Amino acid sequence: MMRRLEGPPGRAALLAAVARDAVDLLTDPAARASLRQCEGDNCPIVYLDTSRGRRRRWCSSEICGNRERVARHRRRAALARA
């Protein structure tokens, strides 16, 4: 659900909007089932998987996903040299 704030938001309005969204998320079984923890090494981020196939693995493909791809490439290159 898209919410709009009336006028420039103050701290209380922003906190209220975040609290409403958190309650909506945590009380909706379908949305709660889409919560995932990032598979990146030492990444504590939890995200809402809205990908088409619901197979997203990382909080950010550009950061955690890229680190995983680089690590995989380095492992393959090391095995090829050995």
PyMOL Python script that loads the backbone (N, CA, C, O; Angstrom):
from pymol import cmd

cmd.read_pdbstr("""\
ATOM      1  N   MET A   1       0.841  -1.179   0.000  1.00  0.00           N
ATOM      2  CA  MET A   1       0.000   0.000   0.000  1.00  0.00           C
ATOM      3  C   MET A   1       0.886   1.242   0.000  1.00  0.00           C
ATOM      4  O   MET A   1       1.831   1.342   0.782  1.00  0.00           O
ATOM      5  N   MET A   2       0.579   2.161  -0.862  1.00  0.00           N
ATOM      6  CA  MET A   2       1.358   3.388  -0.978  1.00  0.00           C
ATOM      7  C   MET A   2       0.759   4.437  -0.057  1.00  0.00           C
ATOM      8  O   MET A   2      -0.434   4.730  -0.135  1.00  0.00           O
ATOM      9  N   ARG A   3       1.575   4.996   0.805  1.00  0.00           N
ATOM     10  CA  ARG A   3       1.128   6.053   1.712  1.00  0.00           C
ATOM     11  C   ARG A   3       1.839   7.345   1.345  1.00  0.00           C
ATOM     12  O   ARG A   3       3.008   7.348   0.958  1.00  0.00           O
ATOM     13  N   ARG A   4       1.122   8.414   1.475  1.00  0.00           N
ATOM     14  CA  ARG A   4       1.705   9.728   1.220  1.00  0.00           C
ATOM     15  C   ARG A   4       1.623  10.551   2.497  1.00  0.00           C
ATOM     16  O   ARG A   4       0.614  10.540   3.202  1.00  0.00           O
ATOM     17  N   LEU A   5       2.690  11.253   2.773  1.00  0.00           N
ATOM     18  CA  LEU A   5       2.709  12.151   3.924  1.00  0.00           C
ATOM     19  C   LEU A   5       2.233  13.526   3.465  1.00  0.00           C
ATOM     20  O   LEU A   5       2.592  13.988   2.382  1.00  0.00           O
ATOM     21  N   GLU A   6       1.432  14.163   4.287  1.00  0.00           N
ATOM     22  CA  GLU A   6       0.939  15.505   3.972  1.00  0.00           C
ATOM     23  C   GLU A   6       1.975  16.536   4.426  1.00  0.00           C
ATOM     24  O   GLU A   6       2.218  16.692   5.622  1.00  0.00           O
ATOM     25  N   GLY A   7       2.566  17.218   3.491  1.00  0.00           N
ATOM     26  CA  GLY A   7       3.540  18.253   3.830  1.00  0.00           C
ATOM     27  C   GLY A   7       4.886  17.671   4.225  1.00  0.00           C
ATOM     28  O   GLY A   7       5.072  16.454   4.203  1.00  0.00           O
ATOM     29  N   PRO A   8       5.823  18.534   4.585  1.00  0.00           N
ATOM     30  CA  PRO A   8       7.146  18.069   5.016  1.00  0.00           C
ATOM     31  C   PRO A   8       7.012  17.248   6.301  1.00  0.00           C
ATOM     32  O   PRO A   8       6.451  17.724   7.288  1.00  0.00           O
ATOM     33  N   PRO A   9       7.519  16.033   6.289  1.00  0.00           N
ATOM     34  CA  PRO A   9       7.333  15.162   7.447  1.00  0.00           C
ATOM     35  C   PRO A   9       8.270  15.520   8.597  1.00  0.00           C
ATOM     36  O   PRO A   9       9.442  15.835   8.393  1.00  0.00           O
ATOM     37  N   GLY A  10       7.740  15.465   9.774  1.00  0.00           N
ATOM     38  CA  GLY A  10       8.557  15.624  10.971  1.00  0.00           C
ATOM     39  C   GLY A  10       8.992  14.249  11.446  1.00  0.00           C
ATOM     40  O   GLY A  10       8.629  13.231  10.856  1.00  0.00           O
ATOM     41  N   ARG A  11       9.758  14.229  12.496  1.00  0.00           N
ATOM     42  CA  ARG A  11      10.259  12.965  13.039  1.00  0.00           C
ATOM     43  C   ARG A  11       9.112  12.034  13.443  1.00  0.00           C
ATOM     44  O   ARG A  11       9.150  10.840  13.145  1.00  0.00           O
ATOM     45  N   ALA A  12       8.106  12.568  14.111  1.00  0.00           N
ATOM     46  CA  ALA A  12       6.976  11.749  14.566  1.00  0.00           C
ATOM     47  C   ALA A  12       6.221  11.149  13.381  1.00  0.00           C
ATOM     48  O   ALA A  12       5.818   9.987  13.430  1.00  0.00           O
ATOM     49  N   ALA A  13       6.024  11.933  12.315  1.00  0.00           N
ATOM     50  CA  ALA A  13       5.310  11.432  11.135  1.00  0.00           C
ATOM     51  C   ALA A  13       6.097  10.318  10.451  1.00  0.00           C
ATOM     52  O   ALA A  13       5.524   9.320  10.013  1.00  0.00           O
ATOM     53  N   LEU A  14       7.412  10.498  10.365  1.00  0.00           N
ATOM     54  CA  LEU A  14       8.244   9.460   9.745  1.00  0.00           C
ATOM     55  C   LEU A  14       8.239   8.185  10.571  1.00  0.00           C
ATOM     56  O   LEU A  14       8.115   7.090  10.022  1.00  0.00           O
ATOM     57  N   LEU A  15       8.371   8.316  11.883  1.00  0.00           N
ATOM     58  CA  LEU A  15       8.342   7.132  12.746  1.00  0.00           C
ATOM     59  C   LEU A  15       6.988   6.433  12.684  1.00  0.00           C
ATOM     60  O   LEU A  15       6.925   5.203  12.693  1.00  0.00           O
ATOM     61  N   ALA A  16       5.917   7.198  12.621  1.00  0.00           N
ATOM     62  CA  ALA A  16       4.584   6.612  12.520  1.00  0.00           C
ATOM     63  C   ALA A  16       4.427   5.840  11.215  1.00  0.00           C
ATOM     64  O   ALA A  16       3.848   4.753  11.205  1.00  0.00           O
ATOM     65  N   ALA A  17       4.934   6.388  10.118  1.00  0.00           N
ATOM     66  CA  ALA A  17       4.840   5.702   8.830  1.00  0.00           C
ATOM     67  C   ALA A  17       5.639   4.396   8.849  1.00  0.00           C
ATOM     68  O   ALA A  17       5.168   3.375   8.347  1.00  0.00           O
ATOM     69  N   VAL A  18       6.828   4.425   9.418  1.00  0.00           N
ATOM     70  CA  VAL A  18       7.643   3.210   9.521  1.00  0.00           C
ATOM     71  C   VAL A  18       6.950   2.192  10.408  1.00  0.00           C
ATOM     72  O   VAL A  18       6.935   1.003  10.086  1.00  0.00           O
ATOM     73  N   ALA A  19       6.380   2.634  11.514  1.00  0.00           N
ATOM     74  CA  ALA A  19       5.688   1.714  12.423  1.00  0.00           C
ATOM     75  C   ALA A  19       4.482   1.079  11.748  1.00  0.00           C
ATOM     76  O   ALA A  19       4.265  -0.124  11.890  1.00  0.00           O
ATOM     77  N   ARG A  20       3.689   1.863  11.012  1.00  0.00           N
ATOM     78  CA  ARG A  20       2.528   1.307  10.296  1.00  0.00           C
ATOM     79  C   ARG A  20       2.968   0.272   9.276  1.00  0.00           C
ATOM     80  O   ARG A  20       2.365  -0.796   9.170  1.00  0.00           O
ATOM     81  N   ASP A  21       4.029   0.588   8.519  1.00  0.00           N
ATOM     82  CA  ASP A  21       4.523  -0.368   7.519  1.00  0.00           C
ATOM     83  C   ASP A  21       5.044  -1.637   8.174  1.00  0.00           C
ATOM     84  O   ASP A  21       4.829  -2.729   7.647  1.00  0.00           O
ATOM     85  N   ALA A  22       5.719  -1.521   9.303  1.00  0.00           N
ATOM     86  CA  ALA A  22       6.234  -2.698  10.011  1.00  0.00           C
ATOM     87  C   ALA A  22       5.092  -3.568  10.502  1.00  0.00           C
ATOM     88  O   ALA A  22       5.153  -4.791  10.381  1.00  0.00           O
ATOM     89  N   VAL A  23       4.050  -2.957  11.056  1.00  0.00           N
ATOM     90  CA  VAL A  23       2.889  -3.725  11.520  1.00  0.00           C
ATOM     91  C   VAL A  23       2.227  -4.420  10.343  1.00  0.00           C
ATOM     92  O   VAL A  23       1.879  -5.598  10.436  1.00  0.00           O
ATOM     93  N   ASP A  24       2.046  -3.704   9.230  1.00  0.00           N
ATOM     94  CA  ASP A  24       1.445  -4.324   8.035  1.00  0.00           C
ATOM     95  C   ASP A  24       2.274  -5.514   7.561  1.00  0.00           C
ATOM     96  O   ASP A  24       1.728  -6.571   7.243  1.00  0.00           O
ATOM     97  N   LEU A  25       3.567  -5.343   7.515  1.00  0.00           N
ATOM     98  CA  LEU A  25       4.455  -6.403   7.047  1.00  0.00           C
ATOM     99  C   LEU A  25       4.416  -7.618   7.970  1.00  0.00           C
ATOM    100  O   LEU A  25       4.294  -8.750   7.504  1.00  0.00           O
ATOM    101  N   LEU A  26       4.517  -7.389   9.250  1.00  0.00           N
ATOM    102  CA  LEU A  26       4.618  -8.503  10.192  1.00  0.00           C
ATOM    103  C   LEU A  26       3.289  -9.191  10.479  1.00  0.00           C
ATOM    104  O   LEU A  26       3.277 -10.301  11.010  1.00  0.00           O
ATOM    105  N   THR A  27       2.176  -8.558  10.139  1.00  0.00           N
ATOM    106  CA  THR A  27       0.882  -9.200  10.357  1.00  0.00           C
ATOM    107  C   THR A  27       0.306  -9.815   9.096  1.00  0.00           C
ATOM    108  O   THR A  27      -0.743 -10.457   9.149  1.00  0.00           O
ATOM    109  N   ASP A  28       0.964  -9.637   7.974  1.00  0.00           N
ATOM    110  CA  ASP A  28       0.518 -10.227   6.706  1.00  0.00           C
ATOM    111  C   ASP A  28       1.319 -11.498   6.451  1.00  0.00           C
ATOM    112  O   ASP A  28       2.516 -11.417   6.177  1.00  0.00           O
ATOM    113  N   PRO A  29       0.683 -12.685   6.535  1.00  0.00           N
ATOM    114  CA  PRO A  29       1.426 -13.944   6.361  1.00  0.00           C
ATOM    115  C   PRO A  29       2.139 -14.049   5.010  1.00  0.00           C
ATOM    116  O   PRO A  29       3.248 -14.579   4.943  1.00  0.00           O
ATOM    117  N   ALA A  30       1.523 -13.556   3.939  1.00  0.00           N
ATOM    118  CA  ALA A  30       2.155 -13.632   2.615  1.00  0.00           C
ATOM    119  C   ALA A  30       3.405 -12.759   2.562  1.00  0.00           C
ATOM    120  O   ALA A  30       4.437 -13.177   2.038  1.00  0.00           O
ATOM    121  N   ALA A  31       3.312 -11.558   3.100  1.00  0.00           N
ATOM    122  CA  ALA A  31       4.479 -10.662   3.108  1.00  0.00           C
ATOM    123  C   ALA A  31       5.555 -11.216   4.017  1.00  0.00           C
ATOM    124  O   ALA A  31       6.738 -11.187   3.676  1.00  0.00           O
ATOM    125  N   ARG A  32       5.155 -11.722   5.173  1.00  0.00           N
ATOM    126  CA  ARG A  32       6.137 -12.266   6.121  1.00  0.00           C
ATOM    127  C   ARG A  32       6.876 -13.453   5.510  1.00  0.00           C
ATOM    128  O   ARG A  32       8.056 -13.660   5.793  1.00  0.00           O
ATOM    129  N   ALA A  33       6.189 -14.234   4.671  1.00  0.00           N
ATOM    130  CA  ALA A  33       6.836 -15.375   4.011  1.00  0.00           C
ATOM    131  C   ALA A  33       7.880 -14.924   2.994  1.00  0.00           C
ATOM    132  O   ALA A  33       8.742 -15.708   2.598  1.00  0.00           O
ATOM    133  N   SER A  34       7.803 -13.672   2.576  1.00  0.00           N
ATOM    134  CA  SER A  34       8.766 -13.147   1.593  1.00  0.00           C
ATOM    135  C   SER A  34       9.991 -12.525   2.238  1.00  0.00           C
ATOM    136  O   SER A  34      10.886 -12.062   1.530  1.00  0.00           O
ATOM    137  N   LEU A  35      10.055 -12.501   3.575  1.00  0.00           N
ATOM    138  CA  LEU A  35      11.241 -11.979   4.245  1.00  0.00           C
ATOM    139  C   LEU A  35      12.393 -12.959   4.079  1.00  0.00           C
ATOM    140  O   LEU A  35      12.222 -14.161   4.280  1.00  0.00           O
ATOM    141  N   ARG A  36      13.549 -12.458   3.717  1.00  0.00           N
ATOM    142  CA  ARG A  36      14.737 -13.290   3.529  1.00  0.00           C
ATOM    143  C   ARG A  36      15.929 -12.636   4.223  1.00  0.00           C
ATOM    144  O   ARG A  36      15.984 -11.416   4.377  1.00  0.00           O
ATOM    145  N   GLN A  37      16.878 -13.469   4.635  1.00  0.00           N
ATOM    146  CA  GLN A  37      18.142 -12.944   5.152  1.00  0.00           C
ATOM    147  C   GLN A  37      19.174 -13.067   4.046  1.00  0.00           C
ATOM    148  O   GLN A  37      19.246 -14.093   3.368  1.00  0.00           O
ATOM    149  N   CYS A  38      19.958 -12.043   3.865  1.00  0.00           N
ATOM    150  CA  CYS A  38      20.973 -12.020   2.816  1.00  0.00           C
ATOM    151  C   CYS A  38      21.943 -13.185   3.002  1.00  0.00           C
ATOM    152  O   CYS A  38      22.363 -13.481   4.120  1.00  0.00           O
ATOM    153  N   GLU A  39      22.292 -13.841   1.899  1.00  0.00           N
ATOM    154  CA  GLU A  39      23.238 -14.952   1.940  1.00  0.00           C
ATOM    155  C   GLU A  39      24.688 -14.493   1.836  1.00  0.00           C
ATOM    156  O   GLU A  39      25.596 -15.323   1.804  1.00  0.00           O
ATOM    157  N   GLY A  40      24.914 -13.188   1.783  1.00  0.00           N
ATOM    158  CA  GLY A  40      26.274 -12.657   1.722  1.00  0.00           C
ATOM    159  C   GLY A  40      27.021 -12.943   3.016  1.00  0.00           C
ATOM    160  O   GLY A  40      26.430 -12.967   4.096  1.00  0.00           O
ATOM    161  N   ASP A  41      28.335 -13.160   2.893  1.00  0.00           N
ATOM    162  CA  ASP A  41      29.165 -13.411   4.066  1.00  0.00           C
ATOM    163  C   ASP A  41      29.055 -12.249   5.049  1.00  0.00           C
ATOM    164  O   ASP A  41      29.292 -11.097   4.687  1.00  0.00           O
ATOM    165  N   ASN A  42      28.699 -12.555   6.280  1.00  0.00           N
ATOM    166  CA  ASN A  42      28.626 -11.571   7.363  1.00  0.00           C
ATOM    167  C   ASN A  42      27.671 -10.416   7.088  1.00  0.00           C
ATOM    168  O   ASN A  42      27.851  -9.332   7.644  1.00  0.00           O
ATOM    169  N   CYS A  43      26.668 -10.618   6.250  1.00  0.00           N
ATOM    170  CA  CYS A  43      25.693  -9.557   5.975  1.00  0.00           C
ATOM    171  C   CYS A  43      24.452  -9.818   6.829  1.00  0.00           C
ATOM    172  O   CYS A  43      23.804 -10.855   6.683  1.00  0.00           O
ATOM    173  N   PRO A  44      24.121  -8.883   7.718  1.00  0.00           N
ATOM    174  CA  PRO A  44      22.988  -9.085   8.624  1.00  0.00           C
ATOM    175  C   PRO A  44      21.648  -8.602   8.070  1.00  0.00           C
ATOM    176  O   PRO A  44      20.644  -8.652   8.780  1.00  0.00           O
ATOM    177  N   ILE A  45      21.609  -8.140   6.833  1.00  0.00           N
ATOM    178  CA  ILE A  45      20.412  -7.485   6.317  1.00  0.00           C
ATOM    179  C   ILE A  45      19.302  -8.492   6.013  1.00  0.00           C
ATOM    180  O   ILE A  45      19.537  -9.558   5.445  1.00  0.00           O
ATOM    181  N   VAL A  46      18.098  -8.118   6.408  1.00  0.00           N
ATOM    182  CA  VAL A  46      16.879  -8.867   6.077  1.00  0.00           C
ATOM    183  C   VAL A  46      16.126  -8.010   5.076  1.00  0.00           C
ATOM    184  O   VAL A  46      16.003  -6.800   5.264  1.00  0.00           O
ATOM    185  N   TYR A  47      15.620  -8.626   4.009  1.00  0.00           N
ATOM    186  CA  TYR A  47      14.941  -7.869   2.963  1.00  0.00           C
ATOM    187  C   TYR A  47      13.653  -8.572   2.554  1.00  0.00           C
ATOM    188  O   TYR A  47      13.442  -9.740   2.883  1.00  0.00           O
ATOM    189  N   LEU A  48      12.806  -7.867   1.847  1.00  0.00           N
ATOM    190  CA  LEU A  48      11.558  -8.400   1.336  1.00  0.00           C
ATOM    191  C   LEU A  48      11.798  -8.831  -0.102  1.00  0.00           C
ATOM    192  O   LEU A  48      12.064  -7.998  -0.968  1.00  0.00           O
ATOM    193  N   ASP A  49      11.703 -10.130  -0.357  1.00  0.00           N
ATOM    194  CA  ASP A  49      11.965 -10.670  -1.701  1.00  0.00           C
ATOM    195  C   ASP A  49      10.743 -10.467  -2.578  1.00  0.00           C
ATOM    196  O   ASP A  49       9.751 -11.184  -2.449  1.00  0.00           O
ATOM    197  N   THR A  50      10.817  -9.493  -3.466  1.00  0.00           N
ATOM    198  CA  THR A  50       9.718  -9.218  -4.386  1.00  0.00           C
ATOM    199  C   THR A  50      10.068  -9.636  -5.811  1.00  0.00           C
ATOM    200  O   THR A  50       9.388  -9.239  -6.757  1.00  0.00           O
ATOM    201  N   SER A  51      11.124 -10.434  -5.971  1.00  0.00           N
ATOM    202  CA  SER A  51      11.522 -10.869  -7.304  1.00  0.00           C
ATOM    203  C   SER A  51      10.456 -11.793  -7.886  1.00  0.00           C
ATOM    204  O   SER A  51       9.676 -12.395  -7.149  1.00  0.00           O
ATOM    205  N   ARG A  52      10.429 -11.898  -9.194  1.00  0.00           N
ATOM    206  CA  ARG A  52       9.395 -12.665  -9.875  1.00  0.00           C
ATOM    207  C   ARG A  52       9.351 -14.117  -9.416  1.00  0.00           C
ATOM    208  O   ARG A  52       8.273 -14.631  -9.115  1.00  0.00           O
ATOM    209  N   GLY A  53      10.481 -14.778  -9.358  1.00  0.00           N
ATOM    210  CA  GLY A  53      10.522 -16.187  -8.971  1.00  0.00           C
ATOM    211  C   GLY A  53      10.714 -16.428  -7.484  1.00  0.00           C
ATOM    212  O   GLY A  53      10.776 -17.574  -7.038  1.00  0.00           O
ATOM    213  N   ARG A  54      10.809 -15.335  -6.708  1.00  0.00           N
ATOM    214  CA  ARG A  54      11.052 -15.423  -5.259  1.00  0.00           C
ATOM    215  C   ARG A  54      12.324 -16.216  -4.962  1.00  0.00           C
ATOM    216  O   ARG A  54      12.372 -17.015  -4.027  1.00  0.00           O
ATOM    217  N   ARG A  55      13.362 -15.976  -5.787  1.00  0.00           N
ATOM    218  CA  ARG A  55      14.627 -16.704  -5.619  1.00  0.00           C
ATOM    219  C   ARG A  55      15.805 -15.772  -5.381  1.00  0.00           C
ATOM    220  O   ARG A  55      16.954 -16.175  -5.559  1.00  0.00           O
ATOM    221  N   ARG A  56      15.544 -14.562  -4.990  1.00  0.00           N
ATOM    222  CA  ARG A  56      16.615 -13.599  -4.716  1.00  0.00           C
ATOM    223  C   ARG A  56      17.454 -14.100  -3.538  1.00  0.00           C
ATOM    224  O   ARG A  56      16.913 -14.637  -2.571  1.00  0.00           O
ATOM    225  N   ARG A  57      18.775 -13.923  -3.622  1.00  0.00           N
ATOM    226  CA  ARG A  57      19.673 -14.448  -2.600  1.00  0.00           C
ATOM    227  C   ARG A  57      20.365 -13.371  -1.779  1.00  0.00           C
ATOM    228  O   ARG A  57      20.776 -13.621  -0.646  1.00  0.00           O
ATOM    229  N   TRP A  58      20.495 -12.175  -2.343  1.00  0.00           N
ATOM    230  CA  TRP A  58      21.278 -11.143  -1.668  1.00  0.00           C
ATOM    231  C   TRP A  58      20.462  -9.874  -1.502  1.00  0.00           C
ATOM    232  O   TRP A  58      19.533  -9.602  -2.262  1.00  0.00           O
ATOM    233  N   CYS A  59      20.841  -9.094  -0.471  1.00  0.00           N
ATOM    234  CA  CYS A  59      20.169  -7.811  -0.243  1.00  0.00           C
ATOM    235  C   CYS A  59      20.440  -6.870  -1.412  1.00  0.00           C
ATOM    236  O   CYS A  59      19.586  -6.064  -1.781  1.00  0.00           O
ATOM    237  N   SER A  60      21.628  -6.979  -1.987  1.00  0.00           N
ATOM    238  CA  SER A  60      22.012  -6.124  -3.102  1.00  0.00           C
ATOM    239  C   SER A  60      22.861  -6.933  -4.081  1.00  0.00           C
ATOM    240  O   SER A  60      23.905  -7.473  -3.713  1.00  0.00           O
ATOM    241  N   SER A  61      22.412  -7.008  -5.306  1.00  0.00           N
ATOM    242  CA  SER A  61      23.191  -7.717  -6.320  1.00  0.00           C
ATOM    243  C   SER A  61      24.506  -6.995  -6.596  1.00  0.00           C
ATOM    244  O   SER A  61      25.515  -7.626  -6.913  1.00  0.00           O
ATOM    245  N   GLU A  62      24.488  -5.663  -6.474  1.00  0.00           N
ATOM    246  CA  GLU A  62      25.680  -4.874  -6.761  1.00  0.00           C
ATOM    247  C   GLU A  62      26.745  -5.022  -5.684  1.00  0.00           C
ATOM    248  O   GLU A  62      27.932  -4.871  -5.973  1.00  0.00           O
ATOM    249  N   ILE A  63      26.351  -5.312  -4.451  1.00  0.00           N
ATOM    250  CA  ILE A  63      27.329  -5.406  -3.365  1.00  0.00           C
ATOM    251  C   ILE A  63      27.534  -6.863  -2.973  1.00  0.00           C
ATOM    252  O   ILE A  63      28.544  -7.465  -3.338  1.00  0.00           O
ATOM    253  N   CYS A  64      26.599  -7.432  -2.241  1.00  0.00           N
ATOM    254  CA  CYS A  64      26.770  -8.812  -1.756  1.00  0.00           C
ATOM    255  C   CYS A  64      26.817  -9.824  -2.895  1.00  0.00           C
ATOM    256  O   CYS A  64      27.621 -10.756  -2.871  1.00  0.00           O
ATOM    257  N   GLY A  65      25.959  -9.639  -3.888  1.00  0.00           N
ATOM    258  CA  GLY A  65      25.961 -10.555  -5.031  1.00  0.00           C
ATOM    259  C   GLY A  65      27.267 -10.495  -5.796  1.00  0.00           C
ATOM    260  O   GLY A  65      27.803 -11.528  -6.198  1.00  0.00           O
ATOM    261  N   ASN A  66      27.781  -9.293  -5.999  1.00  0.00           N
ATOM    262  CA  ASN A  66      29.048  -9.132  -6.704  1.00  0.00           C
ATOM    263  C   ASN A  66      30.202  -9.755  -5.918  1.00  0.00           C
ATOM    264  O   ASN A  66      31.082 -10.386  -6.504  1.00  0.00           O
ATOM    265  N   ARG A  67      30.202  -9.579  -4.595  1.00  0.00           N
ATOM    266  CA  ARG A  67      31.257 -10.197  -3.777  1.00  0.00           C
ATOM    267  C   ARG A  67      31.235 -11.715  -3.931  1.00  0.00           C
ATOM    268  O   ARG A  67      32.288 -12.343  -4.041  1.00  0.00           O
ATOM    269  N   GLU A  68      30.057 -12.301  -3.941  1.00  0.00           N
ATOM    270  CA  GLU A  68      29.940 -13.754  -4.098  1.00  0.00           C
ATOM    271  C   GLU A  68      30.432 -14.197  -5.472  1.00  0.00           C
ATOM    272  O   GLU A  68      31.140 -15.197  -5.585  1.00  0.00           O
ATOM    273  N   ARG A  69      30.066 -13.471  -6.498  1.00  0.00           N
ATOM    274  CA  ARG A  69      30.515 -13.833  -7.857  1.00  0.00           C
ATOM    275  C   ARG A  69      32.035 -13.705  -7.984  1.00  0.00           C
ATOM    276  O   ARG A  69      32.675 -14.551  -8.609  1.00  0.00           O
ATOM    277  N   VAL A  70      32.609 -12.668  -7.405  1.00  0.00           N
ATOM    278  CA  VAL A  70      34.070 -12.489  -7.435  1.00  0.00           C
ATOM    279  C   VAL A  70      34.757 -13.626  -6.678  1.00  0.00           C
ATOM    280  O   VAL A  70      35.751 -14.175  -7.153  1.00  0.00           O
ATOM    281  N   ALA A  71      34.233 -13.982  -5.502  1.00  0.00           N
ATOM    282  CA  ALA A  71      34.823 -15.073  -4.722  1.00  0.00           C
ATOM    283  C   ALA A  71      34.738 -16.389  -5.487  1.00  0.00           C
ATOM    284  O   ALA A  71      35.691 -17.169  -5.482  1.00  0.00           O
ATOM    285  N   ARG A  72      33.612 -16.644  -6.140  1.00  0.00           N
ATOM    286  CA  ARG A  72      33.452 -17.873  -6.940  1.00  0.00           C
ATOM    287  C   ARG A  72      34.456 -17.897  -8.090  1.00  0.00           C
ATOM    288  O   ARG A  72      35.057 -18.933  -8.372  1.00  0.00           O
ATOM    289  N   HIS A  73      34.636 -16.757  -8.753  1.00  0.00           N
ATOM    290  CA  HIS A  73      35.601 -16.672  -9.860  1.00  0.00           C
ATOM    291  C   HIS A  73      37.024 -16.934  -9.353  1.00  0.00           C
ATOM    292  O   HIS A  73      37.793 -17.648  -9.995  1.00  0.00           O
ATOM    293  N   ARG A  74      37.367 -16.355  -8.207  1.00  0.00           N
ATOM    294  CA  ARG A  74      38.716 -16.559  -7.660  1.00  0.00           C
ATOM    295  C   ARG A  74      38.947 -18.021  -7.284  1.00  0.00           C
ATOM    296  O   ARG A  74      40.042 -18.546  -7.483  1.00  0.00           O
ATOM    297  N   ARG A  75      37.915 -18.685  -6.738  1.00  0.00           N
ATOM    298  CA  ARG A  75      38.069 -20.112  -6.411  1.00  0.00           C
ATOM    299  C   ARG A  75      38.287 -20.937  -7.666  1.00  0.00           C
ATOM    300  O   ARG A  75      39.138 -21.826  -7.681  1.00  0.00           O
ATOM    301  N   ARG A  76      37.521 -20.650  -8.730  1.00  0.00           N
ATOM    302  CA  ARG A  76      37.708 -21.391  -9.987  1.00  0.00           C
ATOM    303  C   ARG A  76      39.077 -21.140 -10.584  1.00  0.00           C
ATOM    304  O   ARG A  76      39.718 -22.066 -11.082  1.00  0.00           O
ATOM    305  N   ALA A  77      39.541 -19.878 -10.541  1.00  0.00           N
ATOM    306  CA  ALA A  77      40.853 -19.528 -11.099  1.00  0.00           C
ATOM    307  C   ALA A  77      41.958 -20.208 -10.311  1.00  0.00           C
ATOM    308  O   ALA A  77      42.941 -20.668 -10.892  1.00  0.00           O
ATOM    309  N   ALA A  78      41.807 -20.277  -8.980  1.00  0.00           N
ATOM    310  CA  ALA A  78      42.822 -20.944  -8.156  1.00  0.00           C
ATOM    311  C   ALA A  78      42.868 -22.426  -8.455  1.00  0.00           C
ATOM    312  O   ALA A  78      43.950 -23.013  -8.496  1.00  0.00           O
ATOM    313  N   LEU A  79      41.721 -23.043  -8.664  1.00  0.00           N
ATOM    314  CA  LEU A  79      41.687 -24.482  -8.994  1.00  0.00           C
ATOM    315  C   LEU A  79      42.309 -24.731 -10.374  1.00  0.00           C
ATOM    316  O   LEU A  79      42.976 -25.745 -10.577  1.00  0.00           O
ATOM    317  N   ALA A  80      42.093 -23.815 -11.315  1.00  0.00           N
ATOM    318  CA  ALA A  80      42.652 -23.979 -12.665  1.00  0.00           C
ATOM    319  C   ALA A  80      44.178 -23.857 -12.629  1.00  0.00           C
ATOM    320  O   ALA A  80      44.869 -24.527 -13.397  1.00  0.00           O
ATOM    321  N   ARG A  81      44.708 -23.009 -11.745  1.00  0.00           N
ATOM    322  CA  ARG A  81      46.169 -22.853 -11.651  1.00  0.00           C
ATOM    323  C   ARG A  81      46.809 -24.047 -10.963  1.00  0.00           C
ATOM    324  O   ARG A  81      47.964 -24.375 -11.235  1.00  0.00           O
ATOM    325  N   ALA A  82      46.073 -24.697 -10.077  1.00  0.00           N
ATOM    326  CA  ALA A  82      46.651 -25.795  -9.296  1.00  0.00           C
ATOM    327  C   ALA A  82      46.756 -27.079 -10.087  1.00  0.00           C
ATOM    328  O   ALA A  82      47.222 -28.091  -9.563  1.00  0.00           O
TER     329      ALA A  82
END
""", "prot")
cmd.dss("prot")
cmd.show_as("cartoon", "prot")
cmd.util.cbc("prot")
cmd.orient("prot")
